[in-house]
């Protein structure tokens, strides 16, 4: 999920007299250093590398880090490191956004400054911080209608409504529908359309329970076929949804192939990477005639979710429930594997689930 909160500690580097140089990190993990960004919006990022001007589709870009930003932007980054100076950070970022000329070589950073302001409010972690942050993002979208952060804005709200459970269901539907219409009306890259359609299928299948796995399968296949090799980000996500749909249809062997194909790919956001490992573990315990070795493999995959995505669970209630589900099945897998001290280990797994995740559905299961 491309949601850069700030632009990284490297952005604090400021060497007087140095030629401006930026860093672009791609969704596949590749890093482009010592480039000069000229513009960045929802469609593309234009930059100079050496003497050549190059263009990247924005969906390929994970984040952009300015190495030598102007003074107010730099001060905003510095203040943001100190919880007691957040107000000064907000003021510095706003000054930069308001005072930087559209003709400046740093004009592309104006939406980034306003995005940082929104993230500083959201990081407060309470309802007011969220409301203020969303208000800032909506003001950003009004001032820069096609800004680079539109997909991240949509994804933040998507996760927020997922976290709200029953309360957020209607908002989820409206959010996805509006985003799909906006993509189509403005002819944004197809990758964003496919990702939104996959979100729609997931919500209708798993949250609203109004789309059966049998009916979801051809819709996901159709998106996967459209992706081909031109939209690898969406294709990777589509394979996750294929895996979960096949699991629901009790086709564990087919599901495993999809999960195994994408499990180590950096193109997955943390939430969908966690769903991939959870789904992969479930394929081992769902198959007919599961052996102790299968349960051991399942346990390893479940524990990857529990251990590797703890931080995600601190930010998202939906993720907490995924971790609790992984703990629930980890206990069952450990018992059926019969590994060392399985009784004590199962007790610890159960205790962890029922204490740390007691407010979740899976945390309350006996």
C-alpha positions, 0 to 999 in steps of 0.5 A: 500500500503506497502510503508514505507518512513522511518522506524518510530520514534521508530527506533530512540530508541537506548539503549546501551547494549540492545539485538537487538530487532525489530518490525514487523507490519503486514498488518492486524494490528497485531504487533510483538515486541521484535523479531530479524529479520534475513532476509527480501526479496520479498518472506519472512521475517525470524525472531527469536521470543524467541528461535524459528525461524519463517517465514512470507510471505513478503506480510503479512508484512506492515513494519519492524522497527529496534529498535536498529540499528547500528550507521550509520543507526541510524544517518541516521534516526536522520538526516532525521528528519531535512530538513536541514540535508537530505544530511547527512542522505543520506550519513549516509545511504549509508555508512551503506549500503556500509560498512556493511558486508553481514555476519553481523546480520544487513546485512538485513538492507542494502536494507532498508538503500538504500530504505530510500535514495530513499524516501528522494529524492522523498520527495522533491516533484519535478520532479528532486526528483522523477527522482533521487529517481527512479534512487536510487530504480533501483540501489537498485533493481540491487544490491539486485534483490529480495529485500523486497521493489520490490512490493512497488517500483512497487506501487509507479510507478503505482500511479505516472503514474496514476497521470499523466493521459493521459501521463501515460497511456502507461507507466501504461500498460508497468509497469504492464506487466513487473511486472507480467512477473517478478513475474511469471519468479521469482516465487514470491508469488501469492498474488503479481500476483493477485494484479497486475492482478487486477491493470491491470483490473482496468486500462483496465476498468477505464483508457483505457476504453477498457475492458467493465464491463461485460467482467471484471466481470468474470476475477475478479471472477476468481482471487477471486476464486483463492485467497480463504483464502490463499491470503486475501490481494488480496481477499480484493482488488478483492472485491473492484473491484467487487464492482466497476464493479457491480456498472458499471453494475447498480447492486448496491445492489450486489455491496454494499455487497462487499464494506460493507464486506471490508470497515473496513479492514486494508488490504486495502491501503489508495487509495483503502479504499477511493475507497471503501467508494466512491463506497459504497456511490454511491450504495445508490444513484444509487439504484431504489427508493432511500429514504432520508435516503439513501441519508443521508447514501450516504452523510456520506460515501462521506464525509468520503472520503473528510475528511479522505483522505485529506492527500492522496490528497496532494500526489496524483492527482488521489486521488484528483480527487476521493475526488472531485468526492466525493464532487460532489456527496455529494452535490447532496446527501445533496440536495436530503436528505434535511438535516439542512440548506442544501442550505448553506451546498451545497454551501460550498461543491461546493465551496470546490470542485471548489477551492481546486480541481479545476484542477481535472475533477470532480472539474471542473464539474458544 
